[in-house]
């Protein structure tokens, strides 16, 4: 009897030999539906031995897997949506389903996590992003399920996390931006960003502080807005802060482009020129804000890469539940814009 070859399998399905080779060697680039057809045909023709079937049926097994993105504030910006889409694309390569689970922005007495996250649900792992309430994070942290966090609140103990943590490293990038401002003769520099809202905000503030101290410059707290800022009252609170200053500093370093956008709006409305009268910078490389898009000195975040990295980390955590908890810092490049062009 003639030995069955990969070409025989390919011919019977009307696909290329390369496609069959990818499937039988668990390589990426073939849809789960076609992969299953190839595996079935290989079994039917007797190409696969019984002991080989299990190792080549990973995509069949993964069809049972389901991951949830746990997120607060469903009206989140394009920045977050792009990350989630990148996560979904990566999971689709492994035929893993993605669902959404929404939490409120803040915890209220008596609140209980959705049933889908509780024991005996069909969720294999969760990815937590844009959840910045300590109590909610503590509730999630107690779940007996594989998990990966994208950032956490500053007061949440890293040592107590029961899942992997991915952080956008901002300390060195913000230090670099602040040093650039100082090298260009700016000494009165402020910082705006709620440092208790997110650990990444706190680290960015530390980068600002380091640069100021290294250059032996006074850190004038009147120019720093680091307290809690209401989720839905950013512009009002930032405007009030600026209105109450006796004088403006020479530059503001912002914890995010979201904040820098509100500063730019205020300056435009008050006929203050950027960067002639004052310089500003952000973080995220977010192009959805028209006032600052393409003009702001910021730190680029590659959302496609970030989403892929988060998905891959969660898959690893699911497959290796007893491995040590990992903390990953993702470094990004500074994008120099007109807002600090002197």
C-alpha positions as CSV (number, residue, x, y, z in Angstrom):
1,X,0.0,0.0,0.0
2,X,1.3,3.4,-1.0
3,X,2.5,5.6,1.9
4,X,0.3,8.6,2.5
5,X,2.2,11.9,2.1
6,X,1.5,15.6,3.0
7,X,0.9,16.2,-0.6
8,X,-1.9,13.6,-0.7
9,X,-3.6,15.4,2.2
10,X,-3.2,18.7,0.5
11,X,-4.6,17.4,-2.8
12,X,-7.6,15.9,-1.1
13,X,-8.5,19.2,0.5
14,X,-7.4,21.5,-2.4
15,X,-4.8,23.3,-0.3
16,X,-1.0,23.7,-0.6
17,X,1.5,21.3,0.9
18,X,2.9,24.2,3.0
19,X,-0.5,24.7,4.6
20,X,-0.6,21.0,5.6
21,X,3.0,21.2,6.9
22,X,2.1,24.2,9.1
23,X,-0.8,22.5,10.6
24,X,0.9,19.2,11.3
25,X,3.9,21.0,12.9
26,X,1.7,23.4,14.9
27,X,2.9,26.5,13.1
28,X,0.9,29.8,13.0
29,X,-0.8,31.2,9.9
30,X,-3.7,28.8,9.3
31,X,-7.2,29.3,10.5
32,X,-8.6,27.0,13.2
33,X,-11.3,25.8,10.9
34,X,-8.9,24.7,8.1
35,X,-6.5,23.3,10.7
36,X,-9.2,21.0,12.0
37,X,-10.0,19.9,8.4
38,X,-6.3,19.0,7.8
39,X,-6.1,17.1,11.0
40,X,-9.3,15.2,10.3
41,X,-8.2,14.3,6.8
42,X,-4.7,13.2,8.0
43,X,-6.4,10.9,10.5
44,X,-8.8,9.6,7.8
45,X,-6.0,8.8,5.4
46,X,-4.0,7.1,8.1
47,X,-1.1,9.7,8.0
48,X,-1.3,10.4,11.8
49,X,-0.5,7.7,14.3
50,X,-2.6,7.6,17.4
51,X,0.2,9.0,19.6
52,X,0.6,11.9,17.1
53,X,-3.0,12.9,17.1
54,X,-3.0,14.6,20.5
55,X,0.0,16.8,19.7
56,X,-1.4,18.0,16.5
57,X,-4.9,18.7,17.9
58,X,-4.0,21.7,20.0
59,X,-6.3,24.0,18.0
60,X,-9.2,21.6,18.6
61,X,-8.4,21.7,22.3
62,X,-8.2,25.4,22.3
63,X,-11.6,25.7,20.8
64,X,-12.9,25.0,24.3
65,X,-10.9,27.9,25.8
66,X,-12.3,31.2,26.7
67,X,-10.7,34.4,28.0
68,X,-12.3,37.5,29.3
69,X,-11.1,41.0,29.2
70,X,-12.1,42.6,32.5
71,X,-12.5,46.4,32.0
72,X,-14.1,49.4,33.6
73,X,-15.7,52.3,31.8
74,X,-17.0,50.7,28.5
75,X,-16.8,54.2,27.0
76,X,-13.0,53.9,27.1
77,X,-10.9,55.6,24.5
78,X,-9.6,54.3,21.2
79,X,-6.3,53.7,22.9
80,X,-7.8,50.9,25.0
81,X,-9.9,49.6,22.2
82,X,-6.9,49.2,20.0
83,X,-5.1,47.2,22.7
84,X,-8.2,44.9,23.1
85,X,-8.4,44.4,19.3
86,X,-4.7,43.4,19.2
87,X,-5.4,40.9,22.1
88,X,-8.3,39.4,20.1
89,X,-6.3,39.0,17.0
90,X,-3.5,37.2,18.8
91,X,-6.0,34.9,20.6
92,X,-7.7,34.1,17.4
93,X,-4.5,32.5,16.1
94,X,-5.0,29.9,18.9
95,X,-8.7,29.6,18.4
96,X,-9.3,31.1,21.8
97,X,-12.6,33.0,22.3
98,X,-12.5,36.5,23.8
99,X,-15.4,37.9,25.8
100,X,-15.9,41.2,27.7
101,X,-16.7,41.6,31.4
102,X,-17.5,45.1,32.5
103,X,-17.0,46.4,36.1
104,X,-18.1,49.7,37.5
105,X,-15.4,52.5,37.7
106,X,-15.5,52.4,41.6
107,X,-16.6,49.9,44.2
108,X,-19.9,50.4,46.0
109,X,-20.9,48.6,49.2
110,X,-22.5,45.2,48.5
111,X,-21.1,44.9,45.0
112,X,-20.4,41.4,43.8
113,X,-18.3,40.4,40.8
114,X,-20.1,39.1,37.8
115,X,-20.9,35.3,37.9
116,X,-18.8,34.7,34.8
117,X,-15.7,35.4,36.9
118,X,-16.6,33.2,39.8
119,X,-15.7,29.5,40.4
120,X,-17.1,26.9,38.1
121,X,-17.5,29.3,35.2
122,X,-16.2,28.4,31.8
123,X,-13.5,31.2,31.7
124,X,-10.0,29.9,31.5
125,X,-8.2,33.2,32.2
126,X,-8.8,36.9,32.6
127,X,-6.9,40.0,31.4
128,X,-7.5,43.0,33.7
129,X,-7.1,46.5,32.1
130,X,-8.4,50.0,32.9
131,X,-9.5,48.8,36.4
132,X,-8.3,51.4,38.8
133,X,-10.2,50.8,42.0
134,X,-8.3,49.1,44.9
135,X,-11.3,47.2,46.3
136,X,-12.3,45.9,42.9
137,X,-8.7,44.8,42.2
138,X,-8.6,43.0,45.6
139,X,-11.7,41.1,44.7
140,X,-10.3,40.1,41.3
141,X,-7.0,39.1,43.0
142,X,-8.8,36.6,45.1
143,X,-10.2,34.7,42.2
144,X,-8.8,31.2,41.6
145,X,-8.2,31.8,37.9
146,X,-5.2,32.6,35.7
147,X,-4.9,36.3,35.3
148,X,-2.7,39.1,33.8
149,X,-2.9,42.7,34.9
150,X,-2.1,45.7,32.7
151,X,-1.2,48.2,35.4
152,X,-2.7,48.5,38.9
153,X,-3.5,51.3,41.4
154,X,-0.5,52.6,43.3
155,X,-1.7,51.4,46.7
156,X,-2.2,47.8,45.5
157,X,0.7,45.6,46.8
158,X,2.7,44.1,43.9
159,X,3.9,41.4,46.3
160,X,0.3,40.2,46.8
161,X,-0.7,39.9,43.2
162,X,-1.9,36.4,42.2
163,X,-1.4,37.1,38.5
164,X,1.3,38.4,36.2
165,X,1.7,42.2,35.9
166,X,2.6,44.1,32.7
167,X,3.6,47.7,33.1
168,X,4.4,50.5,30.6
169,X,7.7,51.7,31.9
170,X,7.6,55.4,32.2
171,X,10.1,56.5,34.8
172,X,13.1,56.6,32.4
173,X,11.1,58.1,29.5
174,X,9.7,60.9,31.6
175,X,13.1,61.5,33.2
176,X,14.4,61.9,29.6
177,X,11.7,64.4,28.7
178,X,12.2,66.4,31.8
179,X,16.0,66.5,31.2
180,X,15.3,67.8,27.7
181,X,13.3,70.6,29.1
182,X,16.1,71.5,31.6
183,X,18.8,71.3,28.9
184,X,16.8,73.9,27.0
185,X,16.9,76.3,29.9
186,X,13.6,75.5,31.6
187,X,13.8,75.4,35.4
188,X,10.2,76.0,36.5
189,X,8.6,72.7,35.6
190,X,5.4,71.2,36.9
191,X,3.8,67.8,36.8
192,X,0.2,66.9,36.3
193,X,-1.2,63.4,37.0
194,X,-3.0,61.6,39.7
195,X,-0.2,59.5,41.2
196,X,-2.6,57.4,43.3
197,X,-4.7,56.5,40.3
198,X,-2.2,54.1,38.6
199,X,1.2,52.7,39.4
200,X,2.4,53.9,36.0
201,X,1.4,57.4,36.9
202,X,3.4,57.2,40.1
203,X,6.5,55.9,38.2
204,X,6.2,58.7,35.7
205,X,6.1,61.2,38.5
206,X,9.2,59.6,40.0
207,X,11.0,60.1,36.7
208,X,10.1,63.8,36.8
209,X,11.4,64.1,40.4
210,X,14.6,62.3,39.6
211,X,15.5,64.7,36.7
212,X,14.7,67.7,38.8
213,X,16.8,66.5,41.7
214,X,19.7,65.4,39.5
215,X,19.8,68.9,38.1
216,X,19.5,70.5,41.6
217,X,16.3,72.3,40.7
218,X,13.6,73.3,43.1
219,X,10.4,71.2,42.9
220,X,7.7,73.8,43.4
221,X,4.7,71.9,44.6
222,X,2.4,74.7,43.5
223,X,3.1,73.6,40.0
224,X,2.3,69.9,40.7
225,X,-1.2,68.5,40.6
226,X,-0.8,64.9,41.8
227,X,-3.9,64.5,44.0
228,X,-7.0,62.5,43.0
229,X,-8.8,63.9,39.9
230,X,-12.4,62.9,39.3
231,X,-12.9,60.6,36.3
232,X,-15.5,62.9,34.8
233,X,-14.2,66.3,35.9
234,X,-10.7,66.4,34.6
235,X,-11.1,69.6,32.6
236,X,-12.9,71.5,35.4
237,X,-10.3,70.5,38.0
238,X,-7.3,71.2,35.8
239,X,-8.7,74.6,34.8
240,X,-9.3,75.4,38.5
241,X,-5.8,74.4,39.3
242,X,-4.3,76.6,36.6
243,X,-6.6,79.5,37.4
244,X,-5.4,79.5,41.0
245,X,-1.7,79.8,40.1
246,X,-0.1,83.1,40.6
247,X,2.1,82.4,37.6
248,X,2.5,79.6,35.1
249,X,5.7,77.5,35.1
250,X,7.8,77.3,32.0
251,X,6.7,73.7,31.3
252,X,4.3,71.0,32.4
253,X,5.1,67.3,32.2
254,X,1.9,65.3,32.1
255,X,1.3,61.7,33.1
256,X,-0.7,61.0,29.9
257,X,-1.8,62.5,26.5
258,X,-5.3,62.5,28.0
259,X,-4.2,65.1,30.5
260,X,-2.0,67.0,28.0
261,X,-5.1,67.4,25.8
262,X,-6.9,69.2,28.6
263,X,-3.9,71.5,29.1
264,X,-3.8,72.3,25.5
265,X,-7.5,73.1,25.4
266,X,-7.0,75.5,28.4
267,X,-4.1,77.2,26.8
268,X,-5.9,77.7,23.5
269,X,-8.9,79.2,25.2
270,X,-6.7,81.5,27.2
271,X,-4.5,82.6,24.3
272,X,-1.4,81.0,25.8
273,X,1.1,79.8,23.1
274,X,2.7,76.4,23.2
275,X,5.7,76.1,23.3
276,X,6.5,79.8,23.1
277,X,4.8,80.7,26.4
278,X,4.8,77.2,28.0
279,X,5.9,73.7,26.9
280,X,4.0,70.5,27.6
281,X,4.5,66.8,27.2
282,X,2.4,63.6,27.6
283,X,2.6,59.9,27.4
284,X,0.9,57.2,25.3
285,X,1.4,58.5,21.7
286,X,-2.4,58.8,21.4
287,X,-3.6,60.4,18.2
288,X,-7.3,60.6,19.0
289,X,-7.1,64.2,20.4
290,X,-7.1,66.6,17.6
291,X,-5.5,69.5,19.6
292,X,-2.3,67.6,20.3
293,X,-2.2,64.9,17.6
294,X,1.2,65.1,15.8
295,X,2.2,68.1,17.8
296,X,2.9,66.7,21.3
297,X,6.1,65.4,22.8
298,X,5.0,62.1,24.1
299,X,6.0,58.5,24.6
300,X,4.9,56.0,22.0
301,X,2.9,53.0,23.1
302,X,2.7,50.3,20.4
303,X,-0.8,49.0,21.1
304,X,-0.5,46.1,18.6
305,X,2.6,44.8,20.3
306,X,1.2,45.4,23.8
307,X,-2.0,43.5,23.0
308,X,0.0,40.6,21.5
309,X,2.2,40.6,24.6
310,X,-0.7,40.5,27.0
311,X,-2.4,37.7,25.1
312,X,0.8,35.6,25.0
313,X,1.4,36.2,28.7
314,X,-2.0,35.0,29.6
315,X,-1.8,31.9,27.5
316,X,1.5,31.1,29.2
317,X,-0.1,31.7,32.6
318,X,-3.0,29.4,31.8
319,X,-0.6,26.6,30.6
320,X,1.8,27.1,33.5
321,X,-0.5,28.1,36.5
322,X,2.2,27.2,39.1
323,X,5.0,29.2,37.6
324,X,6.3,32.2,39.6
325,X,4.4,35.5,39.1
326,X,6.1,37.7,36.5
327,X,6.3,41.5,36.4
328,X,7.1,42.8,32.9
329,X,8.2,46.3,32.1
330,X,7.7,47.4,28.5
331,X,9.9,50.3,27.4
332,X,8.9,52.8,24.7
333,X,10.5,55.5,22.7
334,X,10.0,59.3,23.2
335,X,8.4,61.1,20.3
336,X,9.6,64.7,20.1
337,X,6.9,67.1,19.0
338,X,6.4,70.8,18.5
339,X,5.1,71.2,22.1
340,X,8.7,71.2,23.3
341,X,10.4,72.5,20.2
342,X,12.4,75.6,21.3
